[in-house]
Amino acid sequence: MLFKRFPVEFTPKLFSVLREGYGMARLRADVVAGLTVAIVALPLSMALGIASGATPDKGLITAVVAGLLVSLLGGSRVQIGGPTGAFVVIVFNVIAQHGYDGLVLATLLAGIILAAAGYLRLGGLVKFIPHPVVTGFTAGIAVIIASTQVKDFLGLRMTSMPADFIPKWAAYFAEIATISPLTVAVGGGALATIIVLRRVAPRIPGFLVAVVLASIVVVALGLPVDTIGSRFPTMATGMPMPQLPAFTVEKVRQVLPSAFTIAFLAGIESLLSAVVADGMTGFRHRSNQEMVGQGIANIGSALFGGLPATGAIARTATNIKAGGRSPVAGMSHAIFILLFVLFGSKLMAFVPMAALAAILFMVAWGMSEHRHFLGYLRMPNGDRLVLLLTFGLTVLVDLTVAIGVGVTLASLIFMARMSATVHIGTDFDDGDEDLHQRDAVPPGVEIFRMSGPFFFGVVGGLMDTFRAMGQQPRAIILRMRLVPMIDASGATALEGLVGKAERAGIRVILSGVQPQPAEMLARIHLGPSDDRVHHAEDFASALELARVAIG
């Protein structure tokens, strides 16, 4: 009975799986897949925690709490949740501006926003984010992530690191003489290990192997390179107790813009990951419940002092390839990481920072989507402009600005293209079924055909067409059978035209109005029951009404 209390779209996928029947064979397959994903996620979560300006244990806590809740309450069977590279830039900036307590509060608020968006059924809106925008900002984030790891990979002795991209690289070149050859060797060895294993033995967890080998080499040879232990000597171990973050109204106001950014990015990445997973498995996710699950996962992560979390495309794909077919796999992955946090977190101290930098280089390369990026460069000029502008603003200015400008520009370009497809003219199209009625049009009647969505981008075209009329007609027929939709601006423009015609003594007849335009026109008193216009079902009826109107 528990499973029947939720509407289908707000039923966690775990409930659906259990309702179908769940046996030992599926459990074994999911646990093996969960272990495989945990092996991949373990070093990655530590690396993402450090890259975000926090500590490696924060990344692990996020993988445990958010990973468990995403699978428990999400709308996808195979989604793996946790910290991701997309949040590195945002988290780093929030910590720099508001401190770590500000980040925790922003994560909590983002979780509430995500859950509310899911229950408001906004999950489907994410698919309208243009791909050039997504590719541009993910590629920009990849460049930023890679640039932040140069210091640790080269072993540069820098007392401070500028936050902005260009000053950061200027500082690198200024300190280039402090490169540590031993650090470069450790990082280069780890990077080479990952690349080679991916090519010759892709089933072997390259991240974990690289970290373990690098740690053994550094400890066995006593190499003087930075490790997690030397960088974070007071790092906490184990799981903390949950608690609400301290906050004031002013603090909430300060971090709220960051919370919306986190929620927006979490929604995009989680639903994109779910779509990719659907394509790999043939399953179908529930987008609104996925957003609810992601929201609850971020609330949980914040209560334990973790980082923002979302669905991780690479870890989700690993789960699928390892045989995971239910949320139990994702829950198992979180439990395995929890066991490491409880009983093996002291081993983190031996991990070289250069090895984690190598992992993040590979993460950045995967995020760059270089094939898609190069593919969009061969697209029309508008798409190229959106891609490059979003990419440049992400790297040089700010992720929030980049997304806002990119979406706005892409929307303007789309509307310009749509307006070019709208036709407003006086001629009959060749092959029209009403072509034989051309000669039946009585004198004093002007006919206009409208086709395509009639929105604010084409309002000017309507007014220009009527201004170009020569002799004033006694009646106007607007053929609207090919107008699938009309927005408020289009309806207002049509109302203005009717008003001018009414003052000039011209009757306006609307022919073949579709349901959506009819509803919009009725709202502004241009419906069939209004006296200002006549409605006709088809063109023949409109001609008959015109004859009556002109006497």
C-alpha positions, 0 to 999 in steps of 0.5 A: 500500500505504501507504493500507491500513495504517490502519483506515478511521476512523484514515485521514486524509482526504487519503489517501482523496482521493489514493486516489480519484484527484486531477487538475489540475482539482481541484488548481487549484480547491483552490489558488484556495480556499486563496488565498481562505482565506489572504487572510481568515486573514492579518489575522485570525490577527494580530488573534487573536494580539494579542487572546490577549495574545501577538504577531501573529507567533504567530497567523501561525505557528499558522495556518501550522503547525497549518493545514498539519497539520490538513489533512494529518492530519485527518479532514475534507476541507475543515476549515481549522485555525488560531487561533480566537476561542474560545481568546482568553480561555483563552490570555490567562489562561494567559499571565497566570498561567504566562507564554508558556512555560507556554502553549506547554507547555499547548498541547503537553500539550493536543495529546497529550490530543487525540490520545490521545482520538482513538485512544481513540475519544472523538470521538463523545462531543462530540455529547453536549455540550448546545447551550445550553451551547455557545451560552452559552459561545461568546456569553460568549467573544464578549462578552469578546473585544469588551470587550478591544478597546474600548481599541484601538478608542477609543485610550484611554491606559491604563497597565494593563488589569484582567483581569476583565470588570466592573473592565475596563469600570470602567477604560474609563469612568474613562479615557473622557476620553482617547479619540482621535478619530483612532483612532476614525475609523480603527477606525470606517472599517475596521469600516464597510468590513467591514460594507459589503463583506459586504453589497454584495460578500461575495466580496471579503475585507473583513478584508484590504481594511479592514486595507490601506486603514487602513494606507495612510491612517495611513501616507500622512497620518502619523496619530498612532495605534497600529500593530503596529510601535509596539506591538511594536517588537521583534517577530520576523519569519520562521519560528522553528526548532522546539524542545521547551518547557522544563518541569519536573514542577511546571510540568506540574502547574501547567498541566495543568488549562489543557491539559485546558481547551484540549483540551476546547474544541479538540475541541468546536470542531473537531468542530462545525466538521466537522459544519457542513462535512458539512452544506454539502458532503455529505461525512462526516468521521471524528471520531476521526481529526479529533481525532488530527489536531487533537492533532498540529496543536497539538503542532506549533504548540507546537514552533514556539512558536505558539498553541492551534489548532482547526478554524475554522468561518468559515474552513472555510465560506469554503473550501467557498464558494470551491470547496475540496473536499479537504485540499489547499485547507487545505494551500495556505492554510497555504503562502500564509500561510507565504510572507507570513511569510517575505517580507512580515511586515515589512509588519505593522508598518504595520497600525493596532491600531484596524483589528485591533480592528474585525476582532475586533468582527466576529469577536465578532459572528459568534461570538455566535450571536445568533439561536440565543441569542434562540431558546433564550430562548424554550425551556423554563425549564430550557434558558433557565437553562442558557444564561444561567448558562453565559453569565454564568459565562463572562463574569463568572467563568471559562470552565472553571467555566462549561462544568462547571456548564453541562454538569452542570446540563443533565445534571441537567435531562435526567435529571429529564425522562427520569425523568418519562417512566418509568412504574412501575405496576400497571395494564395499559395500554389497547390492550395485547395482554395485556389479555384476560389481566387476569382470568387473574391468580391471587390472591396475584400482584401485577403491575408494568409498567415502561417507559422507561430504568431509571436512578438518577434513577427508583430512588426511584419503584420503591421508592415503588411497592412501599412503597405495596403493601397486602396482601403478595403471594406472587409479583410479576411485573415486566414489563420488555419496555419497559425498553430499558436499566438502569444500575448504580443501577437494577440495585442497586435491583432487587437490593434489592427481590429481597432484601426479597422473598426474606426475605419469602418472595415470588417475583419473576418478570421478564418480557420482559427486553431484552438490555442489562438482562439483561446488567446483571442477570446481573452482579449474579446476577439472571440466568436461571441464578440461583435468586433470580429467575425469567425469563420470555420473555413475560407468558403464561409469567410467569403460568404461572411465578407459578401454579407458584410459589404452588402 
